[in-house]
Amino acid sequence: MSEVQTVPETPGPTETDHTGQATDISTEGADAVRSAADTTAAHREHLFPWVRPYYAEPLVLAEAEGVRVRDVEGVEYLDLFAGILTTSIGHCHPAVQSAVTAQMAKLGHTSTLYVTEPQVEAAVALAGIAPGDLSVSCFTNSGTEAVESAIAAARLYTGRHEIVALRLGYSGRSMLTSHMTAHGGWRLPLGGVTGVVHARSPYPFRSPVGEEQTTDFFIDDLVEVIETTTGGKPAAFFAETIQGVGGYIVPPRDYFQRAAEVIRGFGGLMIIDEVQAGFGRTGGKWFGIEHWGVEPDIICMAKGIANGFPVGATITRPEIAEAWQGPSISTFGGNPVSMAAVNATLGVMKAEDVPVRARERGEQLRTGLERLRDRFPWIGEVRGMGLMQGVELVEDRAGKAPDADRAGRLTEAAKEEGLLVGRGGLYGHVMRIGPSLLVTADEIDEGLSRFTAACERVDG
Ligand SMILES: Cc1ncc(COP(=O)(O)O)c(C=O)c1O
């Protein structure tokens, strides 16, 4: 990372803070920050170190539209990562802008102590697209809270405590969800959380057995983990449909059906995390799990649900929701402006039929990435569904040693080519692409040609 520079050069006006000390207030406004370097330096000085941006020279973004973002110096980038798969219908979509502006002018905040039309409209809309009998929702402010709510609901309904999650899963940054997360680098070493065990991630590319035995191998492991590391009465099995941070790991075709049989055999619920894979992203269906023909008991949602507004949602069957009578409130959960963003986003998604668009553009993207795999021997696998496509980098295809170093260089090279993509995988060795679901065929072609140029830069 580049060295931190100090700001500001000129002392500004002062006032007295609560400790009685004089404090410089001239840096508080954006006007006082003169350059990207100054802004980055101020970021480093005044934000916790965990608020860590990508890139040796972080991007200071100023504006965006559709799949284009511009930095403060006016340099434009094609954004195929969408703020971690979140600007699902493109940056600053006009329908979302006008819905939130109108709602803010009318009623900006209530808390969950009052009923509002936008929150009810959003809950009804989710019930309309969710699989099976999932029809009762609660809204929160993030994916982390959506997962927390799902676990609370499962524990209250079953009267049980233990959760069986998957290795390589990412669930959030609270105490519980960071313990459910199974990447050493993303877990907070804080202790104090009990009752979470982890089965093997159903990761076909790194399966130690042949394709024929892959599902059996991972299901046997799931059973063994329950039998050996729980008291045999788990509250729930918890999994992302496609492990996002894990590197877009797609489980084998019959994995979830068999996992559902296993957890239900032990009397537990099935919770599916669609924070990344939901809302049409996997192509052809609204939720990723529908590809496996399984009806989960609870689904967690966030990210793309509101095109960038901070919304988490947890949906379940009525009898499971009934078990959670409270006490609980959420000050910002179901906020009318955030709900207006959900309703506008879902309205556009339906009008544009994003599941179909994601399937078509996903096929185009996948074909282009497969060509790169044929060309560069350090691409071990291209995988994913719809507009959630990953490229796993290896030192060589026989040994499959993860190549995090090249992935780091490729991330930087893509930026040099004016392209934003993400990284994932246990070692940061998987490139992740997940653009707006309204991305056009031309924009995918442009992304592929920029990504190809980036691959050429790091080849050899
Ligand atoms: C699958 C999954 N679940 C939960 C979360 C947590 O969401 P948030 O960052 O909104 O708290 C994430 C975030 O990346 C995620 O990818």
The ligand as an SDF file (V2000), in Angstrom:
LIG
                    3D

 16 16  0  0  0  0  0  0  0  0999 V2000
  -23.2840  -14.3220    1.6500 C   0  0  0  0  0  0  0  0  0  0  0  0
  -23.1760  -13.1350    2.5680 C   0  0  0  0  0  0  0  0  0  0  0  0
  -23.8780  -13.1180    3.7020 N   0  0  0  0  0  0  0  0  0  0  0  0
  -23.8320  -12.0730    4.5500 C   0  0  0  0  0  0  0  0  0  0  0  0
  -23.0260  -10.9930    4.2840 C   0  0  0  0  0  0  0  0  0  0  0  0
  -22.9830   -9.8340    5.2150 C   0  0  0  0  0  0  0  0  0  0  0  0
  -23.5900   -8.7290    4.6140 O   0  0  0  0  0  0  0  0  0  0  0  0
  -23.2780   -7.2400    5.0750 P   0  0  0  0  0  0  0  0  0  0  0  0
  -21.8980   -6.8920    4.6430 O   0  0  0  0  0  0  0  0  0  0  0  0
  -24.3510   -6.4340    4.3980 O   0  0  0  0  0  0  0  0  0  0  0  0
  -23.4400   -7.2110    6.5620 O   0  0  0  0  0  0  0  0  0  0  0  0
  -22.2730  -10.9650    3.1070 C   0  0  0  0  0  0  0  0  0  0  0  0
  -21.4050   -9.8260    2.7690 C   0  0  0  0  0  0  0  0  0  0  0  0
  -20.6070   -9.8450    1.8710 O   0  0  0  0  0  0  0  0  0  0  0  0
  -22.3480  -12.0790    2.2290 C   0  0  0  0  0  0  0  0  0  0  0  0
  -21.6370  -12.1200    1.0900 O   0  0  0  0  0  0  0  0  0  0  0  0
  1  2  1  0
  2  3  1  0
  2 15  2  0
  3  4  2  0
  4  5  1  0
  5  6  1  0
  5 12  2  0
  6  7  1  0
  7  8  1  0
  8  9  2  0
  8 10  1  0
  8 11  1  0
 12 13  1  0
 12 15  1  0
 13 14  2  0
 15 16  1  0
M  END
$$$$
